[in-house]
């Protein structure tokens, strides 16, 4: 692990990183990115903006939103920021209404807002459990439902990309996240079928461990698992942003819906991640 796992690109770096798309892929389109001020979120905002989208970023922290708007603005990216907590249905309603009023359309929704903490299952309080499940499952549901409601009412095709994690295997140390993310993936698949007649596509990007300041929220014991995937390295926020740009566009992915797209270095087929460190019980002698 040669790169610092707790650092990432600056906004100036993100503004010049190579990508694989036409520069006008999202021209005249409006894209909402929830949790846009975080590491992965701002990479998504930057790339979509570079591809021509009018970007709307939401989050709970107004100061972080203002910093995002100013920083991306210096790189030529126009970002409309709206303070909103996706765990609150009324705030989500106001968010979607604001986007239509200010921007005149909504073409892509990226459910990126999320959060969790590592802890032994016996130490997770009801409040802690609820906070993680509400953020990672309820929030995306409220945003998807409200966006789809506006699209269906206006007879307007739209696209949703949800940021998730690897599911279908144990996530020791983050069981609340495992439950919420698996639920969100199942929800996305179900809605992709129900809303397909309305021209709405829904896909999920399942993210492995990517280099980001957010990794500092995990204990040092987790670090030995960061690169436990077939490629034996960490991912990058730009990897995630490019997956979102591909899946979100009707030009590049018009026949893709209900899909879970892994950006994890192959961790979904081999590897192990121990958020609290690997217990002695599971250590295997060579």
VOPAMAR-560538 format. One record per atom (N, C-alpha, C): residue in three letters; x, y, z. Coordinates in steps of 0.001 Angstrom, whole numbers, plus 500000, padded with zeros to 6 digits. Each point is the difference from the previous one (the first is absolute). Example, Ala and Ser with C-alpha at 12.3 -4.5 7.8 and 13.67 -1.06 7.14 Angstrom:
<atoms>
ala513190494310507800/ala499110501190500000/ala500900501200500000/ser499650501050499280/ser500820501190500060/ser499230501090500730/
</atoms>
This chain:
<atoms>
unk500865498820500000/unk499135501180500000/unk500901501229500000/unk500344500475498824/unk500980501076499885/unk499378501377500172/unk498754500182499608/unk499344501286500134/unk499341500119501363/unk499917501218500506/unk499325500252501268/unk498508499713499815/unk499464499001500700/unk498590499665499791/unk499044501070500508/unk500497500910500839/unk499138501002500617/unk500015501335499256/unk500622500035498837/unk500029501224499210/unk499323499750498657/unk499700501064499301/unk499385499859498687/unk500417501193499149/unk499432500078498804/unk500320501094499103/unk499457501326500513/unk500705501067499713/unk499438501325500217/unk499005500281498874/unk499209501048500164/unk499064500358498943/unk500738500414498729/unk501150500624500158/unk500800500355498824/unk500475498749499274/unk500372498977500769/unk500376498720499383/unk498824499396499252/unk498854499954500671/unk498807499403499394/unk499619500705498703/unk500259501302499941/unk499616500777498828/unk500823499656498770/unk501136499310500203/unk500872499705498863/unk500265498508499805/unk499400499150500828/unk500214498568499845/unk499422499520498668/unk500656499059499327/unk499445499475498748/unk498728499207500256/unk499114499993499014/unk498779499202500091/unk499695499431498620/unk499040499107499929/unk499740499302498751/unk498744500424499272/unk499562501243500173/unk498721500424499449/unk500128501229499100/unk499004500189499151/unk499908501241499242/unk499730501147500956/unk500604501126499747/unk499898501126500919/unk498583500554500129/unk499122499701499036/unk498637500525500052/unk498978498906500301/unk500438498897500613/unk499095498874500250/unk498764500419500783/unk500157500919500947/unk498875500440500837/unk499588501443499714/unk500329500478498827/unk499658501382499653/unk498497500233500118/unk499615501109500627/unk498602500407500169/unk499199499051500888/unk500684499203500804/unk499322499118500945/unk500262500458501423/unk499089499615500891/unk500110500368501415/unk500199498730500816/unk501001500015500849/unk500331498831500809/unk500021500366501473/unk499250499251500803/unk500016500160501448/unk500955498978500606/unk500893500460500865/unk500917499125500719/unk499784500224501489/unk499443499015500693/unk499839500136501439/unk501336499718500671/unk500248500662501123/unk501293499858500652/unk501130500479499101/unk499752501069499262/unk500933500440498975/unk501301500577500516/unk500079500371501273/unk501206500639500515/unk501033499016500510/unk499658498698500043/unk500943499001500471/unk501006499611498936/unk500888499065500327/unk501060499620499077/unk499497499429498694/unk499164498971500060/unk499435499416498787/unk499012500968499373/unk499196500658500809/unk498979500906499489/unk500574501141499186/unk501082500618500479/unk500545501133499264/unk500686499531498724/unk500556498778499978/unk500560499462498759/unk498908499802498964/unk498830499538500444/unk498861499831499096/unk499521501353499497/unk499867500959500919/unk499586501353499601/unk500962500576498968/unk501286499866500244/unk501003500556499101/unk499915499367498616/unk499946498677499927/unk499992499350498697/unk498719500320499231/unk498851499932500660/unk498753500321499302/unk500012501447499517/unk500555500897500828/unk500113501395499583/unk500929500163498813/unk501114499283500005/unk500935500063498868/unk499349499473498719/unk499023499106500154/unk499318499424498841/unk498779500816499577/unk499832501177500600/unk498961500923499549/unk498765500094500845/unk499884499205501062/unk498782500014500812/unk499927501242500876/unk498785500456500244/unk499747500949501086/unk499863499154501257/unk500916500142500923/unk500066499140501167/unk499291500639501184/unk499188499197500668/unk499369500407501251/unk500525499068501081/unk500593500555501031/unk500538499204501106/unk499221500321501259/unk499635498968500739/unk499317500235501272/unk500775499329501122/unk499740500466501203/unk500628499451501188/unk499437500692501215/unk500412499544501175/unk499470500575501242/unk500806501194500491/unk501281500073499613/unk500906501021500533/unk500124501163499006/unk499415501124500346/unk499997501144499097/unk501415500509499729/unk500855499994501003/unk501373500487499811/unk500749499137498982/unk499818498704500070/unk500665499106499047/unk499446500206498594/unk498712500260499901/unk499399500249498687/unk500546501291499392/unk500139501022500834/unk500532501269499496/unk501446499841499538/unk500783499220500754/unk501383499749499603/unk500061499243498679/unk499115499020499837/unk499938499241498747/unk499666500913498828/unk499005500831500180/unk499570500910498933/unk501132500941499594/unk500688500549500988/unk501098500929499709/unk501175499286499336/unk500361498830500526/unk501161499287499482/unk499773499500498578/unk498853499390499741/unk499716499529498644/unk499782501170499056/unk499467501099500535/unk499824501193499176/unk501319500528499472/unk501043499899500816/unk501323500450499545/unk500533499134498860/unk499455498795499878/unk500406499108498905/unk499023500055498830/unk499080500978500044/unk499067500181498896/unk498763499128500050/unk499727499390501155/unk498846499121500142/unk498905500728500775/unk498853500171499365/unk498862500692500613/unk499211499005500846/unk499975500215501302/unk499303499098500916/unk498953500780500787/unk498772499524499937/unk498938500521500857/unk499968499124501242/unk500120500594501164/unk499979499221501241/unk498703500253500757/unk499454498937500564/unk498759500073500768/unk500193499217501290/unk499800500656501115/unk500104499309501282/unk498772499121500190/unk500224498714500198/unk498882499067500167/unk500503498729500658/unk499187499465500878/unk500268498725500655/unk499130498949499325/unk500614499045499301/unk499218499028499232/unk499221499054500900/unk500272500025501294/unk499237499169500937/unk498651500614500327/unk499766501241499552/unk498750500696500293/unk499177500146498717/unk498861499302499878/unk499209500030498765/unk499598501404499561/unk499663500853500961/unk499569501347499636/unk501145500786499371/unk501210499814500506/unk501142500702499439/unk500344499472498606/unk499785498715499784/unk500221499427498666/unk498993500566499007/unk498757500135500423/unk498979500599499135/unk500394501417499604/unk500433500779500993/unk500422501372499707/unk501208500020499076/unk500909499059500187/unk501203499914499165/unk499633499785498542/unk499169499014499740/unk499622499692498613/unk499220501160499391/unk499103500588500762/unk499239501145499487/unk500921501174499672/unk501012500216500835/unk500960501082499763/unk500773499768498705/unk500394498764499761/unk500754499698498780/unk499169500300498766/unk498771499563499980/unk499145500269498832/unk499769501503499833/unk499820500705501119/unk499737501439499920/unk501233500773499550/unk501181499626500512/unk501227500740499704/unk500639499591498679/unk499886498714499653/unk500732499463498847/unk499105499605498832/unk498719499810500250/unk499065499688498921/unk499949498548499593/unk500873499164500566/unk499971498575499682/unk500796499232501042/unk499909498698499924/unk500798499112500834/unk500187498721499195/unk501233499714499626/unk500270498866499115/unk500647498816500708/unk500845500280500975/unk500736498943500692/unk499999500255501492/unk499724498946500755/unk500103500050501455/unk501086499020500425/unk500967500487500770/unk501054499143500545/unk499834499973501514/unk499556498870500510/unk499847499831501438/unk501337499599500595/unk500776501006500374/unk501333499764500531/unk500067500176501518/unk499088500749500582/unk500046500258501445/unk499940498683500766/unk500857499868500966/unk500027498793500811/unk500904500197501188/unk500019499023500854/unk500863500102501165/unk499845498789500899/unk501069499654500680/unk499981498883500920/unk501158500116500966/unk500020499149500973/unk501108499936500947/unk500241498530500324/unk501240499682500291/unk500345498624500326/unk499854499762501498/unk499370498874500344/unk499815499656501403/unk499596498532500102/unk500358499334501092/unk499475498650500218/unk498476500044500046/unk499364498978499482/unk498536499996499918/unk499351500222501368/unk500588499439501062/unk499411500136501324/unk500092501417500543/unk500835500843499371/unk500181501369500491/unk499177501026499225/unk499261499575499001/unk499223500945499190/unk498670500277500690/unk499776501259500325/unk498771500391500689/unk498855500108499013/unk498763499986500480/unk498865500217499100/unk500113501310499224/unk500506501042500654/unk500157501290499326/unk501052499908498897/unk501119499337500280/unk501051499849499002/unk499541499162498829/unk499272498932500292/unk499454499151498936/unk499055500812499115/unk499100500728500618/unk499020500773499240/unk500667501054499134/unk501020500656500526/unk500665501060499238/unk500605499451498714/unk500646498844500073/unk500634499416498816/unk498968499504499018/unk498974499311500490/unk498972499466499096/unk499201501131499356/unk499692501017500749/unk499248501122499434/unk500810500728498929/unk501299500150500217/unk500834500709499032/unk500209499186498730/unk500253498702500142/unk500393499172498866/unk498849499278499307/unk498837499963500625/unk498847499330499383/unk498813500939499864/unk499580500620501091/unk498862500905499929/unk500288501198499104/unk501193500588500151/unk500344501180499213/unk499917499762498505/unk500694498978499471/unk499887499727498564/unk498564499719499562/unk499227499335500847/unk498600499725499654/unk499214501298499863/unk500142500892500963/unk499261501266499922/unk500381500779498741/unk501304500029499689/unk500452500751498827/unk499504499347498712/unk500110498686499904/unk499536499306498794/unk498502500183499786/unk499238499847501067/unk498543500118499869/unk499592501399499556/unk500594501008500600/unk499616501371499657/unk500456500372498587/unk501207499589499613/unk500468500284498643/unk499118499301498977/unk499707498722500255/unk499158499247499066/unk498602500585499917/unk499480500439501117/unk498667500630499991/unk499979501209499065/unk501064500801500055/unk500053501180499125/unk500161499588498542/unk500787498981499724/unk500196499539498628/unk498715499422499414/unk499318499181500782/unk498777499363499514/unk498918501052499753/unk499894500967500900/unk498991501049499845/unk500260500844498763/unk501264500200499685/unk500369500848498869/unk500268499203498724/unk499832498655500078/unk500304499128498863/unk501423500248499515/unk500947499887500932/unk501393500370499779/unk500878498815500394/unk500777499472499079/unk500881498876500306/unk501160500466500877/unk500398499164500940/unk501098500362500891/unk500864498801500328/unk501121500268500633/unk500948498954500364/unk500423500173501452/unk500157498878500686/unk500449500000501393/unk501200499079500117/unk501043500480500666/unk501158499167500337/unk500197500067501506/unk499919498860500641/unk500187499929501440/unk501402499510500328/unk500653500658500934/unk501311499560500462/unk499793499014501144/unk500497498780499815/unk499837498961501003/unk501327499342500334/unk499915498842500611/unk501188499233500362/unk499805498549499566/unk501035499223500176/unk499917498577499670/unk499032499321500971/unk499054499251499468/unk499027499294500827/unk500104498500499728/unk499252499227500759/unk499998498559499788/unk501115499269500724/unk500764500725500818/unk501042499374500799/unk500090500744501322/unk500613499382500968/unk500040500587501339/unk500764501321500024/unk499485500944500764/unk500680501276500240/unk500147500166501505/unk500927499244500563/unk500178499985501450/unk500477501369500468/unk499350500513501026/unk500356501304500541/unk499113501117499510/unk499255499758498927/unk499065501015499480/unk498688499313499585/unk499365499251500930/unk498777499272499632/unk498848500908499623/unk499932501192500610/unk498932500936499651/unk500144500459498553/unk501245500230499578/unk500252500372498611/unk499652498859499057/unk500393498781500371/unk499711498837499163/unk498496499855499779/unk499236500173501069/unk498547499861499898/unk499403501093499123/unk500427501242500232/unk499437501124499250/unk500381499950498526/unk501249499707499704/unk500463500000498613/unk499387498841499212/unk499860498837500628/unk499339498889499322/unk498544500343499711/unk499355500655500960/unk498627500427499784/unk499885500999498872/unk500936500948499937/unk499968501012498943/unk500226499378498625/unk500871498993499934/unk500242499334498724/unk498762499251499535/unk499337499310500932/unk498748499312499650/unk498907500973499603/unk499942501115500701/unk499025501037499668/unk500230500537498601/unk501258500270499661/unk500326500531498678/unk499585499029498901/unk500274498717500214/unk499631499003499002/unk498484499950499805/unk499266500045501098/unk498539499944499908/unk499431501225499286/unk500508501176500353/unk499496501224499387/unk500389500095498537/unk501138499409499627/unk500418500049498592/unk499000499283499110/unk499329499003500558/unk498965499287499240/unk498690500777500020/unk499599500445501180/unk498706500689500124/unk499957501295499206/unk501125500718499942/unk500000501303499341/unk500556499975498582/unk500370498813499508/unk500504499901498628/unk498995500502498963/unk498688499756500173/unk499047500520499012/unk499994501521499876/unk500556500676500998/unk500046501462499977/unk501339500519499466/unk500845499109499513/unk501296500419499466/unk501011500339501066/unk499815499481501201/unk500909500267501118/unk500949498820500161/unk501298500277499952/unk501010498973500220/unk500612500171501388/unk500275498870500662/unk500575500033501342/unk501123498971500086/unk501182500439500380/unk501150499121500142/unk500755500324501279/unk500818499053500438/unk500783500166501223/unk501483499815499699/unk500831500869500557/unk501447499826499960/unk500434499480501367/unk500476498759500032/unk500466499391501247/unk501489500297500147/unk500329500805500983/unk501360500525500146/unk500782499194501027/unk501223499654499648/unk500910499378500951/unk500700501063500829/unk501214499755500415/unk500739500970500814/unk500739500947499066/unk499652501276500069/unk500640500997499156/unk500749500996500874/unk501081500503499473/unk500835500977500713/unk499190501265500243/unk499825500346501265/unk499138501129500338/unk500219500396501456/unk499850501303500308/unk500113500432501402/unk498989499315500909/unk498891499521499429/unk498977499350500810/unk500469498727500679/unk501086499413499515/unk500507498769500605/unk500529500214501413/unk500259501257500375/unk500490500253501357/unk498939499654501040/unk498754499831499574/unk498934499650500931/unk500062498543500434/unk500863499212499358/unk500148498607500370/unk501229499835500889/unk499971499050500932/unk501150499818500898/unk501221499508499231/unk501165500205500594/unk501254499637499324/unk500066498512499692/unk499265499191500758/unk499998498561499760/unk499417499636498642/unk499202500907499416/unk499389499721498706/unk500978500173498850/unk501070500740500229/unk500878500385498889/unk500593498798499273/unk500287498933500720/unk500596498831499353/unk499061499356498992/unk498712500326500066/unk499026499450499054/unk499755500903498793/unk500548501210500021/unk499651500973498962/unk500278499483498591/unk501106499266499828/unk500355499555498657/unk499792498492499802/unk499073499427500748/unk499720498569499867/unk499002499766498868/unk500508500076498796/unk499220499720498794/unk500981499449498960/unk499509499426498914/unk500911499395499027/unk501039500959499420/unk499683501279499922/unk500959500961499468/unk500974500491501055/unk499726499678501265/unk500867500308501127/unk500355501482500067/unk498987500832499822/unk500199501439500138/unk498676500648500354/unk500042501258500385/unk498784500761500250/unk499463500557498698/unk498709500265499992/unk499400500680498867/unk500173501496500134/unk499348500720499092/unk500140501440499925/unk498615500615499818/unk499805501198500528/unk498695500645499855/unk499657500240498529/unk501005500191499163/unk499757500199498579/unk499475498719499346/unk500406498841500507/unk499455498737499509/unk498488499963500210/unk499576500438501172/unk498575500001500322/unk499260501026499146/unk500578501185499867/unk499361501058499221/unk499792499575498549/unk500973499318499428/unk499857499572498604/unk498926498927499854/unk499875499116500990/unk498932499003499963/unk498636500675500044/unk499882501029500835/unk498744500747500097/unk499681500685498675/unk501002500639499406/unk499784500703498732/unk499551499034498912/unk500571498810499964/unk499611499003499000/unk498566499535500217/unk499679499561501216/unk498683499444500274/unk498908501053499931/unk500322501230500338/unk498981501034500073/unk499537500526498670/unk500794499835498947/unk499686500600498704/unk499211499054499105/unk498967500528499370/unk499227499215499032/unk500767499805498700/unk501099500720499834/unk500840499814498824/unk500895498773500156/unk500583499835501168/unk500945498905500216/unk499356498749500590/unk498846500128500661/unk499427498849500710/unk498480499936499865/unk499487500285498810/unk498545500053499816/unk499322498661500238/unk500736498877499836/unk499410498666500127/unk500480499316501286/unk500389500825500983/unk500491499471501271/unk499110500507501128/unk499330499081500687/unk499206500367501170/unk499898498794500914/unk499812500253501289/unk499944498929500979/unk501354499359500263/unk501053500660499576/unk501349499429500078/unk500725500445501269/unk500843499090500538/unk500946500363501039/unk501390499901499402/unk500664501136499889/unk501281500126499318/unk501085500141501054/unk500875499019500097/unk501015500007501051/unk501235500802499594/unk500381500918500852/unk501256500734499861/unk500774499688501274/unk500631498844500008/unk500546499469501248/unk501269499192499806/unk500627500081498839/unk501221499246499777/unk499803498494500039/unk498738499554499833/unk499707498574500038/unk499699499472501390/unk499870500885500989/unk499758499545501367/unk498697499214500121/unk499069500213499071/unk498738499274500059/unk500174498507499721/unk501129499613499379/unk500230498584499714/unk501125499410500851/unk500881500847500531/unk501058499521500884/unk500490501147500868/unk500209499681501251/unk500531500997500913/unk499265499968501325/unk500504500746500940/unk499346500077501300/unk500241501380500598/unk498982500488500678/unk500106501311500623/unk499528499886501439/unk500872500365500908/unk499711499940501438/unk500050501416500551/unk498850500589500225/unk499927501395500440/unk500581500200501394/unk500062498950500783/unk500546500089501357/unk501276499192500150/unk500605499598498885/unk501162499137500051/unk499580498539499973/unk500899499139499571/unk499686498581499856/unk500152499277501337/unk498915499400500517/unk500094499289501288/unk500947498809499910/unk500608499669501119/unk500927498864500035/unk499325498717499541/unk498733499862500279/unk499262498786499631/unk500073499720498504/unk500077501070499203/unk500002499846498535/unk501400500080499383/unk501009500135500844/unk501363499988499493/unk500360498586499570/unk500586499874498830/unk500378498694499478/unk501519499918499956/unk500541498993500623/unk501455499836499997/unk500477499543498625/unk501127500549499581/unk500581499606498722/unk500644498616500115/
</atoms>
